[in-house]
Amino acid sequence: MGGRTFRQPRLPKRSVIERLTATSAPCVAETTALLSALKASGFDDRRVATEMGALRACMAASSAAGARKTQKSSVFYHLKRLYYMQRR
């Protein structure tokens, strides 16, 4: 068949995959503020009620936003699977 070999398509680099699929952790600032306030107050939860309220509000907002999001398809996962299935 002409001596030409078929070359498999290249997979995207890991850094590209990580950048496209990266998600940030929700409520990190509120959690950090709560933990530092707890330590400063001697772990008395009555003194950090405002920070606890802010964290609860943030978690409620992030879970409500997560419920509204549509499921993203993992295109790179399936491309990778197909690539390795072809190689077998």
N, C-alpha and C positions, 0 to 999 in steps of 0.2 A: 504494500500500500504506500509506496513512495518513500518509505523510510522515515516519515515524519511521525513524531510521537505527539500524542495529545497531552497538552499541559493543563493541569487542574487549575481552576481559578484560585487566587489567593484569598485567604481569610483576612478580614480586617484586623489591624493590630489591636492588641489588648488595650492600649491606652485609648484608642478610638471607641472601643466597646464600652469601657468604663466611663468615658466622658458622656456618651449618649445615654447610658442607663443609670447615671448617678442620680441619687436622690439625697436631699439633705435631711438630717434628723430634725424632726419638729420639736419645738419648745426647749431647745438647749439652753437659751438664755434664762428662761424662767426656772428651769431645773437648777441651774447653777446658782441663781439668786436665792432660791429656796434653801439649797444645801448650805450656802455660806451664812444665810440668816439663822438657820438652825444651829450651826456651830457657834455663831456669835451669841445666841441666846441660851446656850447651854442645853440645847435639844428640848426646849420648852415649846411645844407646838402652839400654845395659845398666843405667844408673842409674834408668831410668823403667819398670822391668819391672812394678811394681805397677800403675801407671797404664795401661800397655798391657794388662795382664790384666783390669783393670776395664772398659776399653773393649771388649775382645773378648767379655767376658761379657755386657755390655749389648747389643752387636750381635747376639749369638747369641740372647739372650732376645727382642729386638725382632723378629728374623726368624722365630723360632718363633711368636711371637704374631701376626705378620702372616700366617703360613701358616694359622693357625686361624681368622682372620677370614673372614667371608663377604663376597663382593663386594657393595658397596652399589650400588643402582641410582641412576643420576643422574637423578632425577625432574625437577629444574629444567632440566637440559640438554634433555630430551625435551619438556618443556612449552614451552621457548623455541623449539625447532625447529618444533613444531606451530603455535605462534603465528605465526611468520614464514611458514610454508607457507600458512596461511590468508590472509595479507595479499597474497599474489601473485595 
